[in-house]
């Protein structure tokens, strides 16, 4: 299921605009130098001059001053200039962006970033979210199910030598391992398909080379951020598993645990979507995507710390409830 969803998202036909963008960014890859500035100026002049000559060339052809072949050669140049004009302005904007970042004391380079943007700004992964909740919501609740006149199985289990604290810790450990395993697989599928479709070049380039990270407070390379982003996504999956397990132990009902965890994790995102931006600071879906919460800088770091505290609190309280 995951492979099918990711394949539809990332295996798209290569667009002409992205092809041109990739050609320019690959040609200019790296730091901005005088030679690259000269090339950019020359390319802009060539495009502008070619577009400006259209009326004169048409008139010359009508008056018989140039041949059909000569006019055809110009039209080829014109088609190139016309199709590259707006796309080349993106390169010029990035050149201005590099200058601006250099003025602010940050290093930025030319990087073909389509693949990186797809990876760092991926949409919320509903399939991973649902899988973790379905696995973990019954991890304690299943022991309370199937009540008879003699009670439920949890009463029997907790009379055994390892049925209390050891069982509780083992259940949480299993939830953490399963959520980590699922998150690694889900992220790996995305990364492999993005590499196949777009490439992920210049890992050692500064993160500020990607314009969407202009407001990020930490200076690091693209690879360092990719690793950090991956770790945050793993932590988000683990924390979701822990929250769900805790509710499963406390509420002793799987459906109730699913309902409560859905409200806690999705309601802030829904309210934020409808304009209540204050709730964006409590948006768990942003943490599962990693980049949206990290771009909040200090506020995002505070949310991650609060999440870690709540995980510890959930484990402690669930342990007390299970062990009575």
Beta strands, then each sheet from edge to edge (+ up, - down):
end
